[in-house]
Amino acid sequence: MCPLALPVTCYLTHLHTHNPSTSRLWEHGFYAFAEPDRGVPLAGTRAVLGLASEGDAFMHGVRAAGGAALTFGEIGYAITLDDIAAWARGAAVARPAITQHQDETGWQLRAVALPCTVTLGGDEDSGCILNAVLARGVSQDQARQHWEDGIEEIAYVEAAHQADDEQFWSHVPQLSGDWPANWRRGFVYDLETLRMVIRPSVGVIPYAWDGMQIQAPREVLAEAAMDSLFFSYAEPRLAAEVILGHFEAAPHRNLPCMREDGSYNMVADDGQVCGTAPEWGFPALSESGSLPALVAGASYRRGRLVSLCLLLGEWPGCLQSLWPAADRWHHHPACAPRRFASQHGAGRGDIGPLGRAP
C-alpha cells in the first residue's frame, strides 16, 4: 500500500524592528513585495522588505536542496508574529501603512511571511531538505546578489563541514564498550561544544581562541584553561595554540577578561581591569596533592609573555615560574573580591589562599 502524499506548508517569516530615531538616512517607513527567484523559473519566490525612501533592503527565500517541487503562496505582511499566525489561519489582517509605528516607542515593527508548500510521502518520498537564506544589502540589487550567492554557497559549506567532521572524528577518543549510552553521547556533546566555542582569529585576537560560550563569547583564563585541558584529548596542537596565545597576546599582565573588539568584560567597582586567577581555571592548582592536568609555566620578558610550557602530567615543578608571580599578576586583588563586592558583599569573591589579597 502506497503511503499517502501529504502537502506541508512552511511559513518563512522575517521579523524586523527599526528605530527611525537612530538613523541618519531618509528612512520614514517600510515597503514589502514578492519577486520571482530567477534560479528556479516559475516555481521560486522571494520576499523583499525594504526601507523607504533610503535605506537597507532585506530578502528571504528558500530552495529545496534536492530539487523537490515547491509551491509558493502570496506573502503575508503584518506588524507582529501574532498577526502572521492569524493570517496563516485565514483571518483578514490589514497590512501596515508605510510609516506605521508603535505609539509608546516610535519603533516600526514588521513581519513578512513567505508560505512555501512541499509534498511529502507518496511512492518516491525520501524526505526533503529546504535551504533558506535571509540577505541584507544597502540596495535591492545588493541584497538580491547576496541572497543568490548565499543560497549557492550552502551546498559547498555543508560539504566542507561534513569533511571536517569526518576528519575530526577519525582520530578523537570516544567511549565504547559497556559505558551507558547517555555517557557516550555526553562525551560527544562536550567535544562538539568545545569545537563551537573555539574560534578563529578575529578582531584584536591574533590566534585561535576559546570564547567560553556561544551566545556572548569572551576570553577568560579560567574557562580557556579548562576547555584547553579537555580539548587536548582530541586536538592537542589546537589546545596548545589556544592557551599559549591567551598568555602571549594578553594586553596586560593579569590576562584581563576581554572580547574580540578589545573591550573588557570584568572591570571592578574601583575601576581596575580584572583577569581571573590561575586556580579558577587550572584544577591542579590547589594546595592538596596533584592531578594530571594541562598546565602552564610562563616567564616574562620585555613586557610580554614569551614562553609557555604545556604538558600533561603533575603540576609541581611545571608551575615554578608562574607560581611566585601568581598573586601579583594573574590574581590581582580586583579579580575576585572587588569584582563582586557590590553584588555579594565584601570578601565574598575571595576564593582561596593563592588569590588572597595582602
ABEGO torsion letter per residue (X at the ends): XBBBBBBBBBBBBBBBBBBAAABABBBABBBBBBBBBAABBGABBBBBBBBOABEBBBBBBBBBAAGBBBBBBBBBBBABAAAAAAAAAGBBBBBBBAABBBAAAGBBBBBBBBBBBBBBEEAABAEBBBBBBBBBBABAAAAAAAAAAAAAAAAAAAAAAAAAAAAAAAABBBBBEABBAAAAAAAAAAAAAAAAABBBBBEABABBBBAGBAABBBBBAAAAAAAAAAAAAABAAAAAAAAAAAAAABABAAGBBBBAAGBBABBBAAGBBBBBBAAAABAABBABEBBBBBBBBBBBBGGBBABBBBBBEBABGAAAAAAAAAAAAABBAAAAAAAAAAAAEBGAABAEAAABBX
